[in-house]
Amino acid sequence: MDPDSYFDNFSTTPVSTSNISNLPKLTELDVPGQFRSLQPTDVIGKEFGSVEDAESFYSNYSKAVEFSTRKDEMRRDRQCVITRRRWTAQVMDHFVDQAGSFSFVGHTKKDLQNRLDAVRRNELQSSNADCVISYLAVKTVIDPEFFFEYTLDEDDRFDNLFWADSTSRFDYGYFEDVLAFDATYKTNMYRRPLVMLVGVNHHKSTTIFGFGLLGDEIVETYTWLLRTFLVAMHGEMPQSVVTDDDKSMHKAIKTVIPNSIRRFCCWHLERNVQTNVQDGNFTRSFFSSMLTYMTVEDFELKWKNMVLKFRLNNNEWVNALYCKRKLCA
């Protein structure tokens, strides 16, 4: 979103011609004073008979309240008919003009953007959640082995979701030995962790066992996800679980799958080493220690020499990693 812009939910949904007669005529609002007297409920989410009528209305309204507007989001249905149109209103400059200076406004453009993003995501979650649940319910009719489960928060809004199709459940029955549990993806519009539960098949190819879209990353949420996953997989426990170094995730694994062998993911280890040590030579030496078969005695000696060589004796992160060394091998 443009930091200078404010999404004011100026939108239009074309309606049938039978309802157009009930809409206010634009000519009735030609006088600027009548536009200024409108309440938010008269402006936001308004329905019009055409996009042109909507554009005319919001253009006149913005002039009356001394905002400028520009076109923004537009949605079409499968017949290419416009079903939603959004306009952006410039308000930050107006606030500055009213206050006399940026320092007197009380918030920055970024503050305004973050607040409006949060409001918009909440609105999207409420509407999109209903669509998602309906879609998944239909999937169970098409695919009888399709499984999904979800939870709602205290406001009855969408919270957590898990789903797995018949192919995923079938594959897990054969390749449940190792479960990789990754929750690093947060690039969706809701900024929620998308958890992928995956494994490896007999062709050494990645196979997907299920997905989780979560509300947060606390122990209770991961515990719910793992228990729901096991319900979908008929209670079959994985022998080994590969994860990143997330404390909440590890606590949930200990609770739900206590007898599994836990190991850190090599990819996450490499990223963490690069971030915390920032020495390419150490990274290469570290991975040689992690991936090379050797006795415990040989590893201890190599680790000691490596730490001395790179002068990392007092590096807290390296010392903490050494305490978890059995999860790295």
C-alpha positions, 0 to 999 in steps of 0.5 A: 500500500502507498504510504501516502494513501488510505484505503477507506473501503470506497468500493462498489458492487454492481447490483441488479437493475431491479435495485437501482431505483432504490439507490440515491441519485447522484444529482441529489448530492450535487451540492458539496454541503450535502456530500459533507453531511454524509455519515461513514455508513452512507459512504463505505461499502456503497452499492451502485448500478455501475462503476461509472456511477460509483466513480462519479459519487466518490470523486464528488465526495472526495472533492467536498471533503477535500481529499484526492482519490485514485483508482485502486483494487478491482475484482472481476467474476468469471464472466469478467463483470466487475464485482468490486472496485476500490478507491484510494483517498489521500489523507496524510497530506490533509492531516499535515495541512490541518495540524500545520506540521508533520510533528503535530499530526501525532502519527507517521505515514507508516503508523497509519499504514500499519493500522489500516493494514491490520484493519483490512486483514481482519476484514479479509479474514472474516470474509475469506475464512467463510469462503475457505471453509465452504471450499474445503467442505465441498472438497470432502464431497469430491474427495471423500478422504480429504481431511480438514479441521479448524478452530475459531478464536474468542470472537468467532473468527478464523484462527487455525486450519489444517488440511490434507487430501487423500494423496497426502494421507495415502503417501504418509501411510507408506513414508511416515518414517521422517516428518519435516515440520517447517513454519518459516513461511509468512509471506501471505497477506495475513502474515500468518505462519504457513506450516508445511508437513512433508516427507521423502518418498522412495524416489528421494523426492519431497512428498507433502503430507499436509498444511497448517495455516496458524494464528500464532506460533505458541506451544498450544497452537503447534500442539493442536496442529500435531494432534490434528495431523495425527488424527488425519493420519490414523494415529501413525507416529513418525519415527523422526522429526526434522525442524528448525530451532523453534522452542515452541515447536520442540515443546509441542513435539515432545508432548505429542510425539515424545518417542520420535527422534528430533533433528535440526534441518540442515538448511536452517542450520546453515542460515543460522550459522551465517547469521550468527557467526558471519564467517564463510570459512567457519560455515564450511568447517561447521558443515563438514563436522555435521555431515561427516561420519565420525566417532564421538571422540573425533567430533569433540576434537574437531569441534574444539580445534574449530572453535579455537581456530576461529576464536569463537570460545566466547561466542554465546550462540556457538556455545549454545549450539554445542549444547544442542550438538546431538540435534545437529548430527 
